Amino acid sequence: MKARVHITLKNGVLDPQGKAIQHALGALGFSGVEDVRQGKYIELDLLESDPTAIRENVEEMCKKLLSNMVIENYTIDIE
Amino acid sequence: MKARVHITLKNGVLDPQGKAIQHALGALGFSGVEDVRQGKYIELDLLESDPTAIRENVEEMCKKLLSNMVIENYTIDIE
């Protein structure tokens, strides 16, 4: 099965990469862009087929490796 | 309104970052991880409120700045 993980910066954490994109869009003539936030998107192909077990497993992966819990949030979608 | 953009590598394009994650997960004792692909996730806050106009606009942004059309695909979700 597939697990899709989104890792985003917590509210209040400065996102210089997002700001750079916002400014670049402005310079290219795109107006009306109020805010840009950039995060990571990770697709995992897993042998396991039980969604509950997968969720537990992937949460563990997020805590141990994929995200920095101090400044980042993660969401997990399984399909 | 918000637009969420996912930028992923096209099939067949090597993903060293994904491979690094896969190996690190293996080293941490997570088994059964068959493949990992890493992409980018961008959230845009836009003043515009017409979904059709937003989609056109964001597609233009993807083509001009956000993605590299040679090796990357993009998907746009609007809400």
Backbone of each chain as nested JSON, in Angstrom:
{
  "chains": [
    {"id": "A", "residues": [
      {"number": 1, "name": "MET", "atoms": {"N": [0.829, -1.199, 0.0], "CA": [0.0, 0.0, 0.0], "C": [0.865, 1.251, 0.0]}},
      {"number": 2, "name": "LYS", "atoms": {"N": [0.206, 2.35, -0.327], "CA": [0.947, 3.611, -0.378], "C": [0.607, 4.493, 0.803]}},
      {"number": 3, "name": "ALA", "atoms": {"N": [1.606, 5.14, 1.368], "CA": [1.359, 6.174, 2.374], "C": [1.92, 7.476, 1.826]}},
      {"number": 4, "name": "ARG", "atoms": {"N": [1.13, 8.525, 1.954], "CA": [1.583, 9.847, 1.503], "C": [1.742, 10.726, 2.73]}},
      {"number": 5, "name": "VAL", "atoms": {"N": [2.911, 11.287, 2.889], "CA": [3.214, 12.108, 4.062], "C": [3.464, 13.547, 3.619]}},
      {"number": 6, "name": "HIS", "atoms": {"N": [2.765, 14.478, 4.266], "CA": [3.025, 15.9, 4.054], "C": [3.725, 16.441, 5.28]}},
      {"number": 7, "name": "ILE", "atoms": {"N": [4.824, 17.104, 5.08], "CA": [5.542, 17.716, 6.19], "C": [5.562, 19.224, 5.966]}},
      {"number": 8, "name": "THR", "atoms": {"N": [4.952, 19.944, 6.894], "CA": [4.843, 21.399, 6.735], "C": [5.407, 22.086, 7.973]}},
      {"number": 9, "name": "LEU", "atoms": {"N": [5.873, 23.302, 7.788], "CA": [6.372, 24.077, 8.921], "C": [5.202, 24.478, 9.808]}},
      {"number": 10, "name": "LYS", "atoms": {"N": [5.422, 24.471, 11.108], "CA": [4.379, 24.904, 12.037], "C": [4.083, 26.386, 11.836]}},
      {"number": 11, "name": "ASN", "atoms": {"N": [2.864, 26.784, 12.183], "CA": [2.523, 28.207, 12.128], "C": [3.483, 29.003, 13.007]}},
      {"number": 12, "name": "GLY", "atoms": {"N": [3.907, 30.133, 12.489], "CA": [4.81, 30.98, 13.268], "C": [6.269, 30.716, 12.971]}},
      {"number": 13, "name": "VAL", "atoms": {"N": [6.567, 29.556, 12.344], "CA": [7.961, 29.293, 11.969], "C": [8.228, 29.975, 10.631]}},
      {"number": 14, "name": "LEU", "atoms": {"N": [9.281, 30.756, 10.594], "CA": [9.636, 31.497, 9.388], "C": [9.938, 30.538, 8.23]}},
      {"number": 15, "name": "ASP", "atoms": {"N": [9.463, 30.871, 7.035], "CA": [9.655, 30.012, 5.875], "C": [10.337, 30.801, 4.756]}},
      {"number": 16, "name": "PRO", "atoms": {"N": [11.668, 30.921, 4.818], "CA": [12.376, 31.743, 3.833], "C": [12.212, 31.228, 2.408]}},
      {"number": 17, "name": "GLN", "atoms": {"N": [12.101, 29.904, 2.255], "CA": [11.937, 29.314, 0.929], "C": [10.588, 29.753, 0.33]}},
      {"number": 18, "name": "GLY", "atoms": {"N": [9.548, 29.719, 1.166], "CA": [8.23, 30.178, 0.729], "C": [8.256, 31.648, 0.347]}},
      {"number": 19, "name": "LYS", "atoms": {"N": [8.943, 32.444, 1.165], "CA": [9.051, 33.891, 0.883], "C": [9.785, 34.133, -0.426]}},
      {"number": 20, "name": "ALA", "atoms": {"N": [10.822, 33.342, -0.679], "CA": [11.58, 33.487, -1.928], "C": [10.681, 33.194, -3.129]}},
      {"number": 21, "name": "ILE", "atoms": {"N": [9.857, 32.148, -3.004], "CA": [8.928, 31.814, -4.091], "C": [7.938, 32.957, -4.294]}},
      {"number": 22, "name": "GLN", "atoms": {"N": [7.422, 33.492, -3.174], "CA": [6.441, 34.585, -3.251], "C": [7.03, 35.79, -3.99]}},
      {"number": 23, "name": "HIS", "atoms": {"N": [8.268, 36.148, -3.634], "CA": [8.895, 37.297, -4.284], "C": [9.163, 37.024, -5.758]}},
      {"number": 24, "name": "ALA", "atoms": {"N": [9.598, 35.792, -6.052], "CA": [9.873, 35.451, -7.451], "C": [8.587, 35.508, -8.278]}},
      {"number": 25, "name": "LEU", "atoms": {"N": [7.475, 35.04, -7.693], "CA": [6.193, 35.104, -8.413], "C": [5.813, 36.559, -8.679]}},
      {"number": 26, "name": "GLY", "atoms": {"N": [6.027, 37.414, -7.673], "CA": [5.748, 38.841, -7.854], "C": [6.578, 39.43, -8.973]}},
      {"number": 27, "name": "ALA", "atoms": {"N": [7.872, 39.064, -9.001], "CA": [8.778, 39.582, -10.022], "C": [8.374, 39.101, -11.406]}},
      {"number": 28, "name": "LEU", "atoms": {"N": [7.74, 37.934, -11.476], "CA": [7.303, 37.395, -12.773], "C": [5.961, 37.979, -13.2]}},
      {"number": 29, "name": "GLY", "atoms": {"N": [5.37, 38.821, -12.356], "CA": [4.133, 39.484, -12.741], "C": [2.866, 38.85, -12.19]}},
      {"number": 30, "name": "PHE", "atoms": {"N": [3.014, 37.825, -11.336], "CA": [1.831, 37.23, -10.72], "C": [1.45, 38.067, -9.505]}},
      {"number": 31, "name": "SER", "atoms": {"N": [0.276, 38.69, -9.56], "CA": [-0.144, 39.522, -8.431], "C": [-1.167, 38.755, -7.594]}},
      {"number": 32, "name": "GLY", "atoms": {"N": [-1.441, 39.273, -6.412], "CA": [-2.48, 38.662, -5.574], "C": [-2.035, 37.415, -4.843]}},
      {"number": 33, "name": "VAL", "atoms": {"N": [-0.715, 37.198, -4.755], "CA": [-0.207, 36.062, -3.976], "C": [0.074, 36.558, -2.561]}},
      {"number": 34, "name": "GLU", "atoms": {"N": [-0.785, 36.184, -1.626], "CA": [-0.688, 36.723, -0.265], "C": [0.35, 36.015, 0.59]}},
      {"number": 35, "name": "ASP", "atoms": {"N": [0.462, 34.709, 0.389], "CA": [1.428, 33.963, 1.193], "C": [1.781, 32.664, 0.47]}},
      {"number": 36, "name": "VAL", "atoms": {"N": [3.003, 32.223, 0.67], "CA": [3.441, 30.94, 0.119], "C": [4.168, 30.182, 1.225]}},
      {"number": 37, "name": "ARG", "atoms": {"N": [3.834, 28.927, 1.395], "CA": [4.546, 28.074, 2.354], "C": [5.0, 26.823, 1.611]}},
      {"number": 38, "name": "GLN", "atoms": {"N": [6.251, 26.472, 1.79], "CA": [6.722, 25.26, 1.131], "C": [6.962, 24.149, 2.134]}},
      {"number": 39, "name": "GLY", "atoms": {"N": [6.498, 22.972, 1.771], "CA": [6.723, 21.807, 2.616], "C": [7.278, 20.658, 1.806]}},
      {"number": 40, "name": "LYS", "atoms": {"N": [7.338, 19.495, 2.443], "CA": [7.843, 18.31, 1.755], "C": [6.708, 17.312, 1.565]}},
      {"number": 41, "name": "TYR", "atoms": {"N": [6.842, 16.519, 0.537], "CA": [5.834, 15.515, 0.227], "C": [6.568, 14.212, -0.024]}},
      {"number": 42, "name": "ILE", "atoms": {"N": [6.224, 13.199, 0.746], "CA": [6.946, 11.925, 0.642], "C": [5.959, 10.793, 0.379]}},
      {"number": 43, "name": "GLU", "atoms": {"N": [6.225, 10.027, -0.674], "CA": [5.394, 8.856, -0.994], "C": [6.152, 7.594, -0.609]}},
      {"number": 44, "name": "LEU", "atoms": {"N": [5.504, 6.774, 0.211], "CA": [6.14, 5.524, 0.638], "C": [5.352, 4.34, 0.085]}},
      {"number": 45, "name": "ASP", "atoms": {"N": [6.048, 3.417, -0.571], "CA": [5.447, 2.144, -0.996], "C": [5.778, 1.111, 0.059]}},
      {"number": 46, "name": "LEU", "atoms": {"N": [4.732, 0.536, 0.677], "CA": [4.976, -0.38, 1.791], "C": [4.417, -1.764, 1.499]}},
      {"number": 47, "name": "LEU", "atoms": {"N": [5.117, -2.793, 1.976], "CA": [4.658, -4.169, 1.805], "C": [3.423, -4.435, 2.649]}},
      {"number": 48, "name": "GLU", "atoms": {"N": [3.421, -3.888, 3.865], "CA": [2.303, -4.048, 4.81], "C": [0.97, -3.676, 4.151]}},
      {"number": 49, "name": "SER", "atoms": {"N": [-0.112, -4.394, 4.515], "CA": [-1.405, -4.079, 3.897], "C": [-2.482, -3.685, 4.905]}},
      {"number": 50, "name": "ASP", "atoms": {"N": [-2.157, -3.692, 6.197], "CA": [-3.138, -3.291, 7.21], "C": [-3.01, -1.783, 7.493]}},
      {"number": 51, "name": "PRO", "atoms": {"N": [-4.038, -0.998, 7.154], "CA": [-3.95, 0.459, 7.291], "C": [-3.59, 0.924, 8.702]}},
      {"number": 52, "name": "THR", "atoms": {"N": [-4.126, 0.239, 9.732], "CA": [-3.82, 0.649, 11.102], "C": [-2.333, 0.463, 11.407]}},
      {"number": 53, "name": "ALA", "atoms": {"N": [-1.811, -0.687, 11.007], "CA": [-0.388, -0.962, 11.232], "C": [0.462, 0.03, 10.456]}},
      {"number": 54, "name": "ILE", "atoms": {"N": [0.052, 0.324, 9.215], "CA": [0.807, 1.274, 8.397], "C": [0.85, 2.636, 9.075]}},
      {"number": 55, "name": "ARG", "atoms": {"N": [-0.312, 3.088, 9.554], "CA": [-0.36, 4.42, 10.168], "C": [0.589, 4.507, 11.367]}},
      {"number": 56, "name": "GLU", "atoms": {"N": [0.553, 3.48, 12.207], "CA": [1.443, 3.437, 13.378], "C": [2.909, 3.504, 12.955]}},
      {"number": 57, "name": "ASN", "atoms": {"N": [3.199, 2.674, 11.965], "CA": [4.552, 2.566, 11.454], "C": [5.046, 3.895, 10.876]}},
      {"number": 58, "name": "VAL", "atoms": {"N": [4.206, 4.499, 10.037], "CA": [4.613, 5.727, 9.36], "C": [4.707, 6.878, 10.373]}},
      {"number": 59, "name": "GLU", "atoms": {"N": [3.846, 6.859, 11.394], "CA": [3.956, 7.888, 12.431], "C": [5.307, 7.798, 13.135]}},
      {"number": 60, "name": "GLU", "atoms": {"N": [5.708, 6.568, 13.389], "CA": [7.014, 6.318, 14.003], "C": [8.137, 6.846, 13.089]}},
      {"number": 61, "name": "MET", "atoms": {"N": [7.995, 6.587, 11.783], "CA": [8.997, 7.079, 10.817], "C": [9.07, 8.6, 10.848]}},
      {"number": 62, "name": "CYS", "atoms": {"N": [7.891, 9.245, 10.918], "CA": [7.852, 10.708, 10.935], "C": [8.57, 11.237, 12.164]}},
      {"number": 63, "name": "LYS", "atoms": {"N": [8.292, 10.595, 13.316], "CA": [8.899, 11.08, 14.564], "C": [10.402, 10.861, 14.581]}},
      {"number": 64, "name": "LYS", "atoms": {"N": [10.842, 9.716, 14.021], "CA": [12.256, 9.367, 14.127], "C": [13.112, 9.958, 13.024]}},
      {"number": 65, "name": "LEU", "atoms": {"N": [12.534, 10.128, 11.827], "CA": [13.389, 10.518, 10.706], "C": [12.817, 11.63, 9.826]}},
      {"number": 66, "name": "LEU", "atoms": {"N": [11.556, 11.479, 9.419], "CA": [11.07, 12.321, 8.327], "C": [10.835, 13.775, 8.711]}},
      {"number": 67, "name": "SER", "atoms": {"N": [10.366, 13.994, 9.944], "CA": [10.068, 15.384, 10.306], "C": [10.876, 15.824, 11.526]}},
      {"number": 68, "name": "ASN", "atoms": {"N": [10.999, 17.105, 11.663], "CA": [11.596, 17.704, 12.857], "C": [10.441, 18.231, 13.707]}},
      {"number": 69, "name": "MET", "atoms": {"N": [10.117, 17.474, 14.753], "CA": [8.897, 17.749, 15.521], "C": [8.895, 19.13, 16.186]}},
      {"number": 70, "name": "VAL", "atoms": {"N": [10.055, 19.717, 16.335], "CA": [10.123, 21.033, 16.984], "C": [9.511, 22.116, 16.091]}},
      {"number": 71, "name": "ILE", "atoms": {"N": [9.778, 22.023, 14.802], "CA": [9.32, 23.089, 13.898], "C": [8.356, 22.612, 12.818]}},
      {"number": 72, "name": "GLU", "atoms": {"N": [8.133, 21.293, 12.731], "CA": [7.313, 20.792, 11.616], "C": [6.131, 19.935, 12.084]}},
      {"number": 73, "name": "ASN", "atoms": {"N": [5.059, 19.996, 11.307], "CA": [3.91, 19.097, 11.477], "C": [3.922, 18.07, 10.355]}},
      {"number": 74, "name": "TYR", "atoms": {"N": [3.29, 16.918, 10.625], "CA": [3.141, 15.956, 9.534], "C": [1.7, 15.473, 9.459]}},
      {"number": 75, "name": "THR", "atoms": {"N": [1.259, 15.139, 8.241], "CA": [-0.031, 14.469, 8.069], "C": [0.211, 13.234, 7.208]}},
      {"number": 76, "name": "ILE", "atoms": {"N": [-0.563, 12.196, 7.494], "CA": [-0.37, 10.909, 6.815], "C": [-1.669, 10.508, 6.132]}},
      {"number": 77, "name": "ASP", "atoms": {"N": [-1.608, 10.211, 4.844], "CA": [-2.762, 9.662, 4.118], "C": [-2.378, 8.279, 3.608]}},
      {"number": 78, "name": "ILE", "atoms": {"N": [-3.304, 7.355, 3.782], "CA": [-3.007, 5.977, 3.376], "C": [-4.014, 5.53, 2.32]}},
      {"number": 79, "name": "GLU", "atoms": {"N": [-3.497, 4.858, 1.291], "CA": [-4.442, 4.337, 0.276], "C": [-3.915, 3.063, -0.37]}}
    ]},
    {"id": "B", "residues": [
      {"number": 1, "name": "MET", "atoms": {"N": [-8.397, 32.457, -1.571], "CA": [-8.495, 30.993, -1.615], "C": [-7.12, 30.357, -1.59]}},
      {"number": 2, "name": "LYS", "atoms": {"N": [-7.117, 29.069, -1.271], "CA": [-5.847, 28.356, -1.18], "C": [-5.658, 27.424, -2.366]}},
      {"number": 3, "name": "ALA", "atoms": {"N": [-4.451, 27.391, -2.873], "CA": [-4.11, 26.39, -3.885], "C": [-2.973, 25.549, -3.315]}},
      {"number": 4, "name": "ARG", "atoms": {"N": [-3.113, 24.248, -3.451], "CA": [-2.064, 23.337, -2.987], "C": [-1.438, 22.677, -4.205]}},
      {"number": 5, "name": "VAL", "atoms": {"N": [-0.135, 22.788, -4.315], "CA": [0.569, 22.246, -5.477], "C": [1.51, 21.136, -5.026]}},
      {"number": 6, "name": "HIS", "atoms": {"N": [1.411, 19.993, -5.684], "CA": [2.358, 18.9, -5.45], "C": [3.27, 18.801, -6.651]}},
      {"number": 7, "name": "ILE", "atoms": {"N": [4.55, 18.797, -6.403], "CA": [5.505, 18.644, -7.501], "C": [6.286, 17.367, -7.264]}},
      {"number": 8, "name": "THR", "atoms": {"N": [6.153, 16.439, -8.209], "CA": [6.803, 15.14, -8.038], "C": [7.673, 14.85, -9.246]}},
      {"number": 9, "name": "LEU", "atoms": {"N": [8.693, 14.041, -9.027], "CA": [9.547, 13.638, -10.142], "C": [8.776, 12.693, -11.061]}},
      {"number": 10, "name": "LYS", "atoms": {"N": [8.999, 12.828, -12.359], "CA": [8.354, 11.919, -13.305], "C": [8.863, 10.5, -13.111]}},
      {"number": 11, "name": "ASN", "atoms": {"N": [8.031, 9.537, -13.492], "CA": [8.467, 8.145, -13.43], "C": [9.715, 7.963, -14.278]}},
      {"number": 12, "name": "GLY", "atoms": {"N": [10.652, 7.202, -13.741], "CA": [11.868, 6.948, -14.49], "C": [12.981, 7.921, -14.148]}},
      {"number": 13, "name": "VAL", "atoms": {"N": [12.636, 9.046, -13.526], "CA": [13.679, 9.988, -13.11], "C": [14.217, 9.538, -11.759]}},
      {"number": 14, "name": "LEU", "atoms": {"N": [15.534, 9.394, -11.69], "CA": [16.183, 8.931, -10.467], "C": [15.911, 9.898, -9.311]}},
      {"number": 15, "name": "ASP", "atoms": {"N": [15.63, 9.355, -8.114], "CA": [15.319, 10.186, -6.958], "C": [16.286, 9.853, -5.811]}},
      {"number": 16, "name": "PRO", "atoms": {"N": [17.486, 10.425, -5.84], "CA": [18.496, 10.079, -4.831], "C": [18.053, 10.427, -3.41]}},
      {"number": 17, "name": "GLN", "atoms": {"N": [17.26, 11.503, -3.28], "CA": [16.782, 11.908, -1.964], "C": [15.833, 10.829, -1.393]}},
      {"number": 18, "name": "GLY", "atoms": {"N": [14.954, 10.338, -2.257], "CA": [14.045, 9.268, -1.846], "C": [14.806, 8.014, -1.461]}},
      {"number": 19, "name": "LYS", "atoms": {"N": [15.827, 7.683, -2.257], "CA": [16.646, 6.496, -1.966], "C": [17.365, 6.653, -0.633]}},
      {"number": 20, "name": "ALA", "atoms": {"N": [17.842, 7.871, -0.351], "CA": [18.539, 8.128, 0.915], "C": [17.585, 7.902, 2.085]}},
      {"number": 21, "name": "ILE", "atoms": {"N": [16.337, 8.383, 1.945], "CA": [15.342, 8.172, 2.998], "C": [15.083, 6.684, 3.18]}},
      {"number": 22, "name": "GLN", "atoms": {"N": [14.938, 5.975, 2.041], "CA": [14.651, 4.544, 2.104], "C": [15.752, 3.788, 2.861]}},
      {"number": 23, "name": "HIS", "atoms": {"N": [17.004, 4.124, 2.55], "CA": [18.116, 3.462, 3.225], "C": [18.165, 3.829, 4.703]}},
      {"number": 24, "name": "ALA", "atoms": {"N": [17.891, 5.101, 5.005], "CA": [17.912, 5.532, 6.41], "C": [16.815, 4.822, 7.197]}},
      {"number": 25, "name": "LEU", "atoms": {"N": [15.637, 4.658, 6.581], "CA": [14.548, 3.941, 7.261], "C": [14.955, 2.49, 7.524]}},
      {"number": 26, "name": "GLY", "atoms": {"N": [15.605, 1.863, 6.535], "CA": [16.087, 0.496, 6.713], "C": [17.081, 0.413, 7.866]}},
      {"number": 27, "name": "ALA", "atoms": {"N": [17.987, 1.379, 7.923], "CA": [19.006, 1.397, 8.975], "C": [18.382, 1.601, 10.344]}},
      {"number": 28, "name": "LEU", "atoms": {"N": [17.226, 2.276, 10.392], "CA": [16.54, 2.497, 11.667], "C": [15.666, 1.309, 12.061]}},
      {"number": 29, "name": "GLY", "atoms": {"N": [15.619, 0.29, 11.207], "CA": [14.881, -0.922, 11.563], "C": [13.487, -1.007, 10.97]}},
      {"number": 30, "name": "PHE", "atoms": {"N": [13.121, -0.059, 10.115], "CA": [11.81, -0.158, 9.46], "C": [11.949, -1.061, 8.236]}},
      {"number": 31, "name": "SER", "atoms": {"N": [11.24, -2.194, 8.269], "CA": [11.349, -3.112, 7.135], "C": [10.101, -2.979, 6.259]}},
      {"number": 32, "name": "GLY", "atoms": {"N": [10.164, -3.545, 5.085], "CA": [8.997, -3.546, 4.209], "C": [8.77, -2.235, 3.482]}},
      {"number": 33, "name": "VAL", "atoms": {"N": [9.79, -1.388, 3.429], "CA": [9.658, -0.146, 2.657], "C": [10.192, -0.418, 1.256]}},
      {"number": 34, "name": "GLU", "atoms": {"N": [9.285, -0.519, 0.292], "CA": [9.681, -0.927, -1.06], "C": [10.234, 0.215, -1.886]}},
      {"number": 35, "name": "ASP", "atoms": {"N": [9.668, 1.389, -1.705], "CA": [10.138, 2.525, -2.483], "C": [9.765, 3.824, -1.765]}},
      {"number": 36, "name": "VAL", "atoms": {"N": [10.587, 4.843, -1.924], "CA": [10.293, 6.169, -1.37], "C": [10.561, 7.197, -2.461]}},
      {"number": 37, "name": "ARG", "atoms": {"N": [9.617, 8.108, -2.661], "CA": [9.828, 9.209, -3.607], "C": [9.559, 10.499, -2.854]}},
      {"number": 38, "name": "GLN", "atoms": {"N": [10.462, 11.454, -2.991], "CA": [10.219, 12.732, -2.332], "C": [9.888, 13.814, -3.341]}},
      {"number": 39, "name": "GLY", "atoms": {"N": [8.874, 14.59, -3.015], "CA": [8.499, 15.711, -3.863], "C": [8.363, 16.977, -3.044]}},
      {"number": 40, "name": "LYS", "atoms": {"N": [7.855, 18.012, -3.686], "CA": [7.651, 19.286, -3.0], "C": [6.166, 19.552, -2.851]}},
      {"number": 41, "name": "TYR", "atoms": {"N": [5.832, 20.295, -1.817], "CA": [4.445, 20.624, -1.545], "C": [4.392, 22.125, -1.287]}},
      {"number": 42, "name": "ILE", "atoms": {"N": [3.619, 22.841, -2.079], "CA": [3.582, 24.3, -1.958], "C": [2.151, 24.763, -1.731]}},
      {"number": 43, "name": "GLU", "atoms": {"N": [1.949, 25.539, -0.68], "CA": [0.631, 26.108, -0.387], "C": [0.635, 27.578, -0.753]}},
      {"number": 44, "name": "LEU", "atoms": {"N": [-0.313, 27.982, -1.609], "CA": [-0.398, 29.383, -2.025], "C": [-1.693, 29.996, -1.501]}},
      {"number": 45, "name": "ASP", "atoms": {"N": [-1.585, 31.133, -0.822], "CA": [-2.763, 31.915, -0.432], "C": [-2.99, 32.983, -1.484]}},
      {"number": 46, "name": "LEU", "atoms": {"N": [-4.155, 32.932, -2.134], "CA": [-4.387, 33.86, -3.245], "C": [-5.58, 34.766, -2.976]}},
      {"number": 47, "name": "LEU", "atoms": {"N": [-5.498, 35.999, -3.448], "CA": [-6.606, 36.945, -3.304], "C": [-7.782, 36.554, -4.189]}},
      {"number": 48, "name": "GLU", "atoms": {"N": [-7.469, 36.088, -5.388], "CA": [-8.48, 35.668, -6.37], "C": [-9.455, 34.658, -5.758]}},
      {"number": 49, "name": "SER", "atoms": {"N": [-10.743, 34.739, -6.155], "CA": [-11.707, 33.793, -5.568], "C": [-12.402, 32.908, -6.607]}},
      {"number": 50, "name": "ASP", "atoms": {"N": [-12.085, 33.102, -7.885], "CA": [-12.692, 32.256, -8.919], "C": [-11.798, 31.038, -9.187]}},
      {"number": 51, "name": "PRO", "atoms": {"N": [-12.293, 29.834, -8.876], "CA": [-11.464, 28.626, -8.997], "C": [-10.882, 28.431, -10.393]}},
      {"number": 52, "name": "THR", "atoms": {"N": [-11.65, 28.763, -11.437], "CA": [-11.143, 28.562, -12.806], "C": [-9.954, 29.477, -13.068]}},
      {"number": 53, "name": "ALA", "atoms": {"N": [-10.107, 30.756, -12.663], "CA": [-9.007, 31.712, -12.847], "C": [-7.787, 31.282, -12.038]}},
      {"number": 54, "name": "ILE", "atoms": {"N": [-8.033, 30.806, -10.807], "CA": [-6.923, 30.359, -9.959], "C": [-6.17, 29.219, -10.625]}},
      {"number": 55, "name": "ARG", "atoms": {"N": [-6.931, 28.238, -11.137], "CA": [-6.26, 27.082, -11.745], "C": [-5.379, 27.507, -12.914]}},
      {"number": 56, "name": "GLU", "atoms": {"N": [-5.911, 28.376, -13.775], "CA": [-5.129, 28.874, -14.917], "C": [-3.857, 29.564, -14.466]}},
      {"number": 57, "name": "ASN", "atoms": {"N": [-4.057, 30.434, -13.443], "CA": [-2.96, 31.206, -12.904], "C": [-1.877, 30.306, -12.298]}},
      {"number": 58, "name": "VAL", "atoms": {"N": [-2.316, 29.353, -11.48], "CA": [-1.351, 28.484, -10.79], "C": [-0.658, 27.553, -11.783]}},
      {"number": 59, "name": "GLU", "atoms": {"N": [-1.378, 27.149, -12.835], "CA": [-0.728, 26.326, -13.866], "C": [0.403, 27.106, -14.53]}},
      {"number": 60, "name": "GLU", "atoms": {"N": [0.125, 28.374, -14.784], "CA": [1.144, 29.258, -15.352], "C": [2.345, 29.367, -14.397]}},
      {"number": 61, "name": "MET", "atoms": {"N": [2.051, 29.512, -13.098], "CA": [3.14, 29.591, -12.099], "C": [3.976, 28.32, -12.113]}},
      {"number": 62, "name": "CYS", "atoms": {"N": [3.307, 27.157, -12.205], "CA": [4.024, 25.879, -12.217], "C": [4.947, 25.8, -13.423]}},
      {"number": 63, "name": "LYS", "atoms": {"N": [4.412, 26.227, -14.59], "CA": [5.211, 26.128, -15.818], "C": [6.389, 27.082, -15.796]}},
      {"number": 64, "name": "LYS", "atoms": {"N": [6.167, 28.292, -15.231], "CA": [7.208, 29.318, -15.309], "C": [8.219, 29.24, -14.17]}},
      {"number": 65, "name": "LEU", "atoms": {"N": [7.775, 28.783, -12.985], "CA": [8.679, 28.873, -11.836], "C": [8.732, 27.619, -10.972]}},
      {"number": 66, "name": "LEU", "atoms": {"N": [7.553, 27.111, -10.598], "CA": [7.539, 26.131, -9.512], "C": [8.104, 24.765, -9.901]}},
      {"number": 67, "name": "SER", "atoms": {"N": [7.854, 24.332, -11.136], "CA": [8.317, 22.993, -11.498], "C": [9.255, 23.04, -12.692]}},
      {"number": 68, "name": "ASN", "atoms": {"N": [10.048, 21.999, -12.809], "CA": [10.889, 21.803, -13.982], "C": [10.189, 20.772, -14.854]}},
      {"number": 69, "name": "MET", "atoms": {"N": [9.55, 21.264, -15.913], "CA": [8.671, 20.395, -16.713], "C": [9.401, 19.225, -17.379]}},
      {"number": 70, "name": "VAL", "atoms": {"N": [10.718, 19.309, -17.478], "CA": [11.462, 18.22, -18.12], "C": [11.462, 16.968, -17.242]}},
      {"number": 71, "name": "ILE", "atoms": {"N": [11.599, 17.177, -15.926], "CA": [11.723, 16.009, -15.047], "C": [10.615, 15.926, -13.99]}},
      {"number": 72, "name": "GLU", "atoms": {"N": [9.751, 16.942, -13.913], "CA": [8.759, 16.949, -12.826], "C": [7.322, 17.079, -13.34]}},
      {"number": 73, "name": "ASN", "atoms": {"N": [6.408, 16.48, -12.608], "CA": [4.972, 16.668, -12.827], "C": [4.417, 17.546, -11.715]}},
      {"number": 74, "name": "TYR", "atoms": {"N": [3.296, 18.206, -12.005], "CA": [2.638, 18.951, -10.932], "C": [1.154, 18.628, -10.893]}},
      {"number": 75, "name": "THR", "atoms": {"N": [0.57, 18.679, -9.694], "CA": [-0.888, 18.597, -9.564], "C": [-1.339, 19.771, -8.709]}},
      {"number": 76, "name": "ILE", "atoms": {"N": [-2.533, 20.284, -9.038], "CA": [-3.043, 21.475, -8.361], "C": [-4.38, 21.14, -7.711]}},
      {"number": 77, "name": "ASP", "atoms": {"N": [-4.516, 21.421, -6.42], "CA": [-5.805, 21.298, -5.727], "C": [-6.207, 22.668, -5.22]}},
      {"number": 78, "name": "ILE", "atoms": {"N": [-7.481, 22.999, -5.44], "CA": [-7.942, 24.327, -5.036], "C": [-9.056, 24.183, -4.008]}},
      {"number": 79, "name": "GLU", "atoms": {"N": [-8.99, 25.006, -2.971], "CA": [-10.097, 24.967, -1.984], "C": [-10.319, 26.331, -1.368]}}
    ]}
  ]
}
